[in-house]
């Protein structure tokens, strides 16, 4: 039988990228609340990273903050080396690098396509590889969690490169889960739906947030802590028998138009 202790992360060291704000910050705070020691990462020059670190220390949790560019191999290698030096090791990785840009398929700029693939897929590959090598070299065990997106499954207009990169990330999750069986490293991904983050706030108006939120099954957009709760679960002993799983955390966003009342509104009158 499980116990509340199965969901605790005391003594575990968690590396979270993109922790300055949004989903990364939400995951970091929830992991800290569960007892983990945090190694926070954000891009060089991030003003928000220190704020997240201060919040976590206010919770009474140990925390290290590292500025590093995870869109580059050198940045990833430096980040992982510093994380191991500061914390003594890495037990949990929340891999959250991403870059998105909306645009029509026919006119999408090649340089933006490359940046999306590099920042959203390749960075996740190299980051998880570096951390998995560390875990394997130290006897195995550990949790790797990718932050994917429902866009991996839903073909949103003007988002072809980003959706394709997230779909590739899902496939990567399951493939390396298989490869890491022998090392007992759990590898899973979380698919957020529409989450209320600073990036989304910069794209959509407050009115759009209110109107769309009312149409969702839970009557609201998701919050970063919703994703954080899932990250805590997948990082915990309660999820030791779960690997290679893609977990949507979207409040039913993928199925919002499938409710009987919605279909009735759009059906032809008899």
TIKEMAR-462762 format. One record per residue (C-alpha): x, y, z. Coordinates in steps of 0.05 Angstrom, whole numbers, plus 5000, padded with zeros to 4 digits. Layout:
XYZ
...
***
This chain:
500050005000
502350704986
503351225040
504051985040
511551885044
511451564975
509952254946
515552604985
522152784952
526452895014
533752774998
532752804923
536353304879
532253594822
534853984762
529554414729
530954814666
527155444647
525755544721
525456304719
518056334703
512055964676
511755204676
519055124697
517955564758
511555204775
515054534773
520954784814
516555064870
512254434875
518453984876
521254424932
514754374970
515353614966
522253654998
527153634939
533554024936
533154454874
538154624820
534955174780
536955374710
535055944664
538256304606
544256764618
541957444642
535357194669
532557674721
527157184741
531956624762
534056964826
526757104843
524956364837
530956174879
528956674933
521856394935
524455684943
529255884998
523456225033
520155545034
526155295074
528854875016
535954834992
536855154924
542355294873
541455754813
545555664749
545156104688
546655694625
544455664553
541254984544
540355114470
547754964461
551754324475
557054704514
551655044556
548554364572
555154044590
556954634635
550154624668
550353884685
557553934710
555854524755
549554184780
553353554800
558753974834
553854404873
548853874894
553153254892
548852924839
542252944801
536452474818
530952834779
531053224714
525253654690
527353804619
523654434599
527454784542
523155034485
522655564433
516255714394
514456174337
507756174302
507456254227
504255974164
507355344135
508355624064
512256224088
515655964151
522856224155
528255694153
532256014209
526156014255
524755284238
531955104257
531555494322
525055134342
528054444328
534554624363
531154934423
525254464432
527753784409
535353754404
536454114470
531853604504
535753034473
542553284494
540353504563
537152844579
543052474550
548052844595
543752734657
542352004641
549851874632
550952164701
545451734731
547951094697
555151224717
552951284789
549350624794
542850784759
536051004784
533051694773
527252054740
527352424674
521152834657
520253214592
515453784586
511953644520
505353944496
498353734473
500754044407
504653404397
497853084384
493553664360
495253974292
494454714308
494655184249
500955624244
504655164293
507454614248
514754634270
513254694344
508154134343
512853684303
518453824353
514053644411
511753004375
519052824366
520152944440
514452454456
517751924413
524452064445
521251974514
518851284498
525051054460
530051254514
525350974567
526450294533
533950404528
534550594602
530549994629
536849654652
539050274691
532150334725
531551054702
524251254693
523051694632
516252034622
513352654591
507953144612
503453464559
500854124585
494654414553
493455154551
497155424612
496956134639
504356324631
508056984616
509356764544
501956644533
500257304566
504957654517
501257334459
493857374479
489557914512
486357864580
479657834546
481857234505
484156884569
477456994602
473256794543
477256164526
477655954599
470055934603
469755444545
474554934576
471754334614
474654584681
472355294667
479455584669
486255544637
491455124671
496455414720
503955254724
502754904791
498054414756
504054174716
508354204778
503753724814
504453214758
512053304759
512153154834
508152524823
512552274766
518752444808
516352064869
516751334892
509251294877
511051304803
516750794806
512850314761
511350834708
516050944649
515151124576
508651474591
505952114559
501452444611
496752994587
495353514640
490353954603
483753974642
480453614583
482854144532
483953614478
476753394483
473254054497
469154024434
466753314444
461653444500
454453264483
451853964495
457254254449
455653764394
448253904403
449354654394
452854534327
448353994300
443354124245
436154214267
431453644252
***
